[in-house]
Amino acid sequence: MKIALAQINFHIGNFEVNTSKIIQAVQRAKAENADLVIFSELAITGYPPRDFLEFHDFIDKAQQAVAEIATHCIGVAAILGLPTYNSKVKGKNLFNSAAFLSDGKVQKYIHKSLLPNYDIFDEYRYFEPNRHFELISFKGKKIALTICEDIWDVEENQLYTINPMDELIKLEPDLMINLAASPFNYQQAVRREEVLRKNAVKYELPLFYINHVGAQTELLFDGGSLVMNPQGDVCDVLHYFEEDFRVYSLEETINAKPKAVQNRPSEIALIHDALVMGIRNYFEKQGFSQAILGLSGGIDSAVTAALAAEALGNNNVYNVLLPSQFSSEHSISDSLELVKNLGLTHDVIPIKEAFESIQASLQPFFDGQLVDVTEENMQARIRGIILMALSNKFGYILLNTSNKSEAAVGYGTLYGDMSGGLSVLGDVYKTQVFDLARYINREQEIIPLNIINKPPSAELRADQKDSDSLPAYDILDQVLFQYIEKRQSPADLVAMGFEEKLVKQILRLVNMNEYKRYQTPPILRVSDKAFGMGRRMPIVAKYLS
């Protein structure tokens, strides 16, 4: 038997395009003499469809699409994911299903059993779990078909009371197929491969794994679909961050020798590629082509500009320099050198006059009050007004340039530098931003070295430095990582050697600034605990604040 893996970038709710891509892959599989072609979880709808699943019309369109695709499955079979109705009165109205198509029609539906309900996942909100286990018979072989989470409960901390493969193995399958929607984080590929290996070894079966690729707003899917032999050796891996299609012989896979594993890309290389894909797909899938951003002369805006240029093309990234009386001369010159290196369009719009005008308007009301952060925020908001005005007038999408360290401790201005349609670096710590800049410069100097080497500053008052308000980033980021990603307590952090006063200060800043993060643009997710849908905290609370 020959099995094709079709790793496709789907578009949520775009049934016409998704169906067309699937049919093209079915036809290609047939042309390349494959017997079976497999597609990812919820391929027809795209993943995650979220509350679109509450509309009958949405589910009906998925049913119509699978019926159309089935008519092309003559001489070749297909397995793909879609939502289906639960005909029983009790339970949720839908199943997260996989359809087996052959001889021009749907032959069988297999439903997902384990429904993740943690981090970014919310599947039990919509779906009923399967509790009836059966195999698919095809070409004299018996297939154990599972959907994503169904094979993930093999680690020590088991989340479920049932293991689908433990049930399916009793029916003596010949191979495993898993349809997945496994979101990217920079450590996920390693963890994913280990989970798949545990399954192949435990059940002594070859495993064909197909994953989503592409960005769905903040969620990034890296692809990396793969094939394993029964010993858990990787036979082949599809490309990361791009569509791919390959055909494999089942018999050759069973007897395959371990493939020499290529050097895995570094974490910072994976983050870079994920962010570029995330920007590109966000624009393409919304029908936009041009971005705008405020270029400050700092490292965050420089890295954002470079990533956007790679994703969208140099001609589609408009940079606006917005100097004030507090901007240093090198901030302007560094920015101009960057746009020259990248060949980007730019303009300079000073904000001093606007700032002084607003100060004059507020003077009667601020009379006798000391200058403080209010005046700093006014400058950031003037910049936000100008950037959003240009965005509205010319149809640009404003890219937010704030990093995860700043977002964590509230070091940013609502409706000012926190504005934007998409947050590019909101899940990238400041120390990682420096690493990204060096990675971008790996072959030639794109980001001027002065931008990388100079002390970070918001330049909202004379001689301002980030270190005036925040701990050093190399310390701050360690504490933030342990608290946010690893969920360590204050006592845990102190036991690690961090100063108790510093820990309390940082954690208080994180928790008291939840209201700011609640109002930020979507953040491209590259870690396993990003701000946004994967980290749900109350705003009105009193814990460590």
C-alpha positions in Angstrom: 0.0 0.0 0.0 1.2 3.5 -0.8 0.2 6.4 1.5 0.5 10.1 0.7 0.8 12.8 3.3 -0.8 16.1 2.2 0.5 18.9 4.5 -1.7 21.9 3.6 -2.1 25.5 4.8 -5.9 25.7 5.3 -7.9 28.9 5.9 -10.6 28.8 8.6 -14.1 28.8 7.1 -12.8 29.2 3.5 -14.6 26.0 2.3 -14.1 26.8 -1.4 -10.3 27.2 -1.2 -9.9 24.3 1.4 -12.0 22.0 -0.7 -10.1 22.9 -3.9 -6.7 22.2 -2.2 -7.9 18.9 -0.9 -9.2 17.8 -4.3 -6.0 18.8 -6.0 -4.0 16.7 -3.5 -6.4 13.7 -4.1 -5.8 14.0 -7.8 -2.0 14.3 -7.3 -2.1 11.2 -5.0 -3.9 9.3 -7.7 -1.4 10.5 -10.4 1.5 9.3 -8.2 -0.1 5.9 -7.7 -0.9 6.4 -4.0 -3.7 4.2 -2.6 -4.5 6.5 0.2 -4.0 10.2 0.9 -4.4 11.7 4.4 -5.1 15.2 5.5 -5.0 16.9 8.9 -7.5 17.4 11.7 -10.5 19.5 10.8 -9.0 20.0 7.4 -12.2 21.1 5.7 -13.0 23.9 8.2 -9.4 24.8 9.2 -8.3 24.7 12.8 -9.5 26.1 15.2 -12.9 27.1 14.0 -14.0 28.0 17.5 -17.6 29.4 17.8 -18.2 29.0 14.0 -19.0 25.5 15.2 -22.1 26.8 16.8 -23.6 27.7 13.4 -25.6 24.9 11.6 -24.8 26.5 8.3 -21.0 26.1 9.0 -21.4 22.4 9.8 -23.6 21.9 6.8 -21.1 23.5 4.5 -18.4 21.1 5.9 -20.8 18.1 5.1 -21.3 19.4 1.6 -17.6 19.8 1.0 -16.8 16.3 2.1 -19.5 14.9 -0.2 -17.9 16.8 -3.1 -14.4 15.6 -2.2 -15.7 12.0 -2.0 -16.7 12.1 -5.7 -13.0 12.5 -6.6 -12.0 9.5 -4.5 -12.3 6.9 -7.1 -9.2 4.8 -7.6 -7.7 6.5 -4.6 -9.0 6.8 -1.0 -8.7 9.7 1.4 -8.9 10.4 5.1 -9.6 14.0 6.4 -10.9 15.8 9.3 -14.2 17.7 9.7 -16.9 18.4 12.3 -20.0 16.1 12.2 -23.3 16.0 13.9 -24.0 13.8 17.0 -27.3 12.1 16.3 -27.8 11.1 20.0 -30.0 13.3 22.2 -27.5 13.3 25.1 -24.1 14.9 24.9 -22.7 17.7 22.8 -24.1 18.3 19.3 -20.9 17.6 17.4 -18.0 15.2 17.0 -14.5 16.1 15.9 -14.3 13.5 13.2 -12.2 11.9 10.5 -14.0 10.8 7.3 -12.7 7.8 5.3 -13.6 8.3 1.6 -13.4 5.6 -1.0 -15.3 4.6 -4.2 -16.9 8.0 -4.5 -18.5 8.3 -1.1 -18.0 8.5 2.7 -17.4 5.0 3.9 -16.9 5.6 7.6 -16.5 8.3 10.3 -14.1 7.9 13.1 -14.5 10.4 16.0 -11.9 11.9 18.3 -11.9 10.5 21.8 -9.6 12.8 23.9 -10.7 16.4 23.7 -8.0 18.8 25.1 -9.3 21.5 27.3 -6.1 23.3 28.4 -3.9 26.1 27.3 -5.1 27.2 23.8 -7.4 24.2 23.4 -11.1 24.4 24.2 -12.5 21.4 22.3 -14.9 20.1 25.0 -16.7 23.4 24.6 -18.0 22.0 21.3 -17.4 18.3 20.9 -18.6 15.0 22.4 -15.9 12.5 23.1 -15.9 9.2 21.2 -16.3 6.0 23.3 -16.7 3.4 20.5 -13.5 2.1 18.9 -13.2 0.4 15.5 -10.6 0.1 12.8 -10.7 1.0 9.1 -10.2 -1.9 6.7 -8.6 -1.0 3.4 -6.5 -2.9 0.8 -6.3 -5.9 3.1 -4.9 -3.8 6.0 -6.5 -2.7 9.2 -5.9 1.0 10.1 -6.0 2.4 13.7 -7.1 6.0 13.0 -6.7 8.6 15.7 -7.0 12.3 15.9 -4.3 14.5 17.5 -4.7 14.3 21.3 -5.8 10.6 21.0 -2.2 9.5 21.0 -0.7 12.2 23.4 -1.7 10.6 26.7 1.4 8.5 27.0 3.4 10.6 29.4 3.7 10.2 33.2 1.1 12.9 34.0 -1.9 11.3 32.3 -4.9 13.6 31.8 -7.5 11.0 30.7 -9.1 7.9 32.0 -9.0 6.1 28.7 -6.3 5.6 26.0 -7.8 5.1 22.5 -4.8 3.2 21.2 -5.0 0.8 24.1 -8.5 0.0 22.9 -7.6 -0.1 19.2 -4.6 -2.4 19.6 -7.0 -5.1 20.8 -8.4 -5.2 17.3 -5.0 -6.0 15.9 -4.3 -3.1 13.5 -1.5 -3.1 10.9 -0.6 0.6 11.1 -1.5 3.8 12.9 -2.6 7.1 11.3 -2.9 10.3 13.2 -4.5 13.5 11.9 -3.2 16.4 13.9 -3.5 20.1 14.5 -0.5 20.6 16.8 0.4 24.3 17.2 4.0 25.4 17.1 6.1 26.5 20.0 9.9 26.5 19.8 10.1 23.2 21.8 7.1 21.4 20.4 8.9 19.5 17.5 11.1 17.7 20.0 8.3 16.9 22.3 6.0 15.8 19.5 8.5 13.4 18.0 9.0 11.8 21.4 5.3 11.3 21.9 5.0 9.7 18.4 8.0 7.5 19.1 6.4 6.2 22.4 3.3 5.2 20.4 5.2 3.5 17.6 7.4 1.5 20.1 4.5 0.7 22.5 2.2 -0.7 19.9 5.0 -1.9 17.5 3.3 -0.4 14.5 4.3 2.0 11.8 2.9 5.5 12.3 1.9 8.0 9.6 1.4 11.5 11.2 -0.1 14.5 9.3 -0.1 18.0 10.9 -1.4 21.4 9.9 0.9 24.1 8.6 0.3 27.8 8.4 -0.9 30.6 10.7 -4.4 31.1 12.0 -4.3 34.5 13.6 -2.1 34.0 16.7 -1.7 30.2 16.4 1.1 29.0 14.2 1.3 25.5 12.9 4.8 24.3 11.8 3.9 21.2 9.8 6.7 18.7 10.4 4.4 15.7 9.4 6.4 12.5 9.6 6.5 8.8 9.2 8.0 6.3 11.7 8.8 2.6 11.6 7.6 0.2 14.3 10.9 0.7 16.2 10.2 4.5 16.6 12.8 5.5 14.1 11.9 8.6 11.9 11.8 7.5 8.3 11.1 11.0 6.9 9.9 14.5 8.0 8.0 16.9 5.8 9.1 20.5 5.6 8.5 22.9 8.4 6.5 26.1 7.9 5.5 25.3 4.3 3.1 23.1 2.4 4.4 19.7 1.4 3.3 16.4 -0.2 5.1 13.0 -0.2 4.2 9.4 -0.9 5.4 6.4 1.1 5.2 2.7 0.8 3.8 1.0 3.9 5.9 -2.1 3.4 9.1 -0.1 3.0 8.2 2.0 6.1 7.8 -1.2 8.2 11.2 -2.4 7.2 12.9 1.0 7.0 16.2 1.6 8.6 16.7 4.8 10.8 17.2 7.9 8.7 20.1 10.1 9.4 18.6 13.0 11.4 19.6 16.4 10.0 20.7 19.0 12.5 17.6 20.4 14.0 17.3 24.2 13.5 18.1 26.3 16.6 15.3 27.6 18.8 15.9 31.2 17.5 15.8 30.0 13.9 12.5 28.3 14.5 11.1 31.4 16.2 12.3 33.5 13.2 10.7 31.2 10.6 7.5 31.0 12.7 7.1 34.8 13.0 7.7 35.3 9.3 5.1 32.8 8.4 2.7 34.3 11.0 3.0 37.8 9.6 2.7 36.5 6.0 -0.4 34.4 6.6 -2.1 37.1 8.8 -2.0 39.5 5.9 -2.7 37.0 3.1 -5.7 35.4 4.8 -7.3 38.8 5.5 -6.6 40.2 2.0 -4.1 42.8 3.1 -0.7 43.4 1.6 0.9 46.4 3.3 2.1 47.0 6.9 3.0 50.1 8.8 5.1 50.5 11.9 6.7 53.2 14.0 10.5 52.9 13.7 12.1 54.2 16.9 15.7 53.4 16.5 15.3 50.6 19.1 15.8 46.9 18.6 12.1 45.9 18.9 11.0 48.0 15.9 14.1 47.1 14.0 13.5 43.4 14.3 9.8 43.8 13.5 10.6 45.7 10.4 13.1 43.1 9.2 10.7 40.2 9.9 7.9 42.1 8.1 10.1 42.8 5.1 10.9 39.1 4.8 7.3 38.1 5.1 5.6 40.8 2.9 8.4 42.1 0.7 10.4 45.3 1.1 7.9 47.4 -0.9 5.1 46.5 1.4 6.5 47.7 4.8 6.1 51.4 5.4 8.2 52.8 8.3 7.4 56.1 10.1 10.0 57.8 12.2 8.3 59.9 14.9 11.1 61.8 16.8 10.4 64.0 19.7 12.6 66.5 21.5 13.8 63.5 23.6 14.9 61.4 20.6 18.6 61.0 20.3 20.3 61.8 17.0 21.6 58.2 16.7 18.0 56.9 17.0 17.2 58.7 13.8 20.4 57.8 12.0 20.2 54.2 13.1 16.7 54.0 11.7 17.7 55.5 8.5 20.5 53.1 8.1 18.1 50.2 8.7 15.6 51.3 6.1 18.5 51.7 3.7 19.8 48.2 4.4 16.4 46.7 3.8 15.3 49.0 1.0 12.1 50.1 2.9 10.0 53.1 2.3 9.9 55.6 5.2 8.9 59.1 6.3 9.8 61.3 9.2 7.0 63.0 11.2 8.2 64.9 14.2 5.8 65.0 17.2 7.3 67.9 19.2 4.7 70.4 17.9 1.8 68.1 18.5 3.1 67.3 22.0 3.5 71.0 22.9 0.0 71.8 21.6 -1.6 69.1 23.8 0.5 70.3 26.7 -0.8 73.8 26.2 -4.4 72.5 26.0 -4.1 70.7 29.3 -2.0 73.3 31.1 -5.0 74.9 32.9 -5.9 71.5 34.2 -2.4 70.3 35.0 -1.4 73.6 36.6 0.7 73.0 39.7 1.2 69.3 38.9 4.6 67.8 38.5 5.7 66.3 35.2 5.4 62.5 35.4 4.6 59.4 33.3 1.4 61.2 32.1 3.5 63.4 29.7 5.5 60.3 28.6 2.3 58.5 27.8 1.0 61.5 25.8 4.0 61.2 23.5 3.4 57.5 22.9 -0.3 58.2 22.2 0.5 61.0 19.7 2.6 58.4 17.9 -0.3 55.9 18.0 -2.7 58.5 16.6 -0.4 59.3 13.7 0.2 55.7 12.9 -3.4 54.7 13.1 -4.4 57.7 11.0 -2.0 56.6 8.2 -3.3 53.0 8.7 -7.0 54.2 8.2 -6.3 56.5 5.3 -4.2 54.1 3.2 -5.3 50.6 4.3 -2.1 49.6 6.2 -2.1 47.1 9.1 -0.2 48.5 12.0 2.3 46.1 13.4 2.8 46.3 17.2 6.5 46.1 18.2 6.2 45.5 22.0 8.1 42.4 23.3 7.0 39.9 25.9 9.1 41.3 28.7 7.4 44.7 28.3 4.0 43.2 28.0 4.6 41.1 31.1 5.4 44.0 33.4 3.2 46.7 31.7 6.1 48.7 30.3 4.0 50.2 27.5 1.3 52.7 26.9 -2.3 51.7 26.1 -3.5 53.3 22.9 0.0 54.4 22.2 2.9 52.0 21.6 0.6 49.1 22.5 -1.6 49.8 19.5 -1.7 47.7 16.4 -3.5 45.0 14.4 -0.9 42.3 15.1 1.7 41.9 17.8 4.8 40.4 16.2 7.1 40.1 19.3 4.6 39.9 22.1 5.6 36.3 22.9 9.4 37.0 22.5 11.3 38.1 25.6 13.7 41.0 25.2 16.8 38.8 25.4 15.3 36.7 22.6 14.8 39.8 20.6 18.5 40.5 20.7 19.1 36.9 19.6 16.7 37.4 16.7 18.6 40.5 15.6 21.8 38.6 15.6 20.2 35.7 13.7 18.8 38.2 11.1 22.4 39.5 10.7 23.8 36.0 10.4 25.0 36.5 6.8 25.3 40.3 6.6 24.6 43.4 8.7 20.9 44.2 8.2 20.1 45.6 11.6 22.8 48.2 12.4 25.1 47.0 15.2 24.5 50.2 17.1 20.8 49.3 17.5 21.9 45.9 18.9 24.6 47.3 21.2 23.1 50.4 22.7 21.2 50.4 26.0 17.4 50.0 25.4 15.4 53.2 26.0 11.8 54.4 25.4 13.2 58.0 24.9 10.2 59.7 26.5 12.3 61.9 28.7 15.8 63.2 28.8 18.5 60.5 29.2 15.9 57.8 29.8 16.9 54.1 30.0 14.8 51.0 30.4 17.0 50.1 33.4 15.7 53.2 35.2 12.3 51.4 35.6 13.1 47.7 35.2 15.6 45.1 36.4 18.3 44.2 33.9 16.6 42.1 31.1 18.8 39.1 31.6 17.5 38.8 35.2 14.0 40.0 34.4 13.5 37.5 31.6 14.7 34.6 33.8 12.1 35.4 36.5 9.3 36.0 34.0 10.1 32.7 32.2 10.0 30.7 35.4 6.8 32.4 36.6 4.8 32.5 33.3 6.0 29.4 31.4 6.9 27.2 34.4 4.3 28.5 36.9 6.8 28.8 39.7 5.8 30.4 43.0 7.6 33.2 44.7 9.1 30.8 47.2 10.3 28.6 44.3 11.9 31.6 42.6 13.7 32.7 45.8 14.9 29.1 46.2 16.5 29.4 42.8 18.6 32.3 44.0 16.6 35.3 42.9 16.4 38.1 45.4 13.0 38.1 47.3 12.4 41.8 46.9 13.0 41.6 43.2 10.7 38.6 42.8 7.9 40.4 44.6 8.4 43.5 42.5 8.3 41.6 39.2 5.4 39.4 40.0 3.4 42.3 41.3 4.0 44.1 38.0 2.9 41.1 36.0 -0.4 40.6 37.9 -1.4 44.2 38.2 -1.0 44.8 34.4 -3.4 42.1 33.3 -5.8 44.8 32.2 -3.3 46.2 29.7 -2.7 42.8 28.1 -6.4 42.2 27.8 -6.5 45.1 25.3 -3.4 44.2 23.2 -3.6 43.0 19.6 -3.4 39.3 18.8 0.1 38.0 19.7 1.9 35.5 17.5 2.5 32.4 19.7 6.0 30.9 19.8 6.2 29.7 23.4 4.1 27.1 25.2 2.6 29.8 27.4 1.8 33.0 25.5 -0.3 35.9 26.6 -3.7 35.7 25.0 -6.0 32.7 24.6 -3.5 30.3 26.2 -3.1 32.3 29.5 -6.4 33.3 31.1 -6.1 35.4 34.1 -8.7 37.6 35.9 -8.2 41.3 35.8 -9.9 42.1 39.1 -7.9 39.9 41.4 -5.6 40.1 44.4 -2.9 37.5 44.0 0.8 38.5 44.1 -0.2 42.1 43.2 
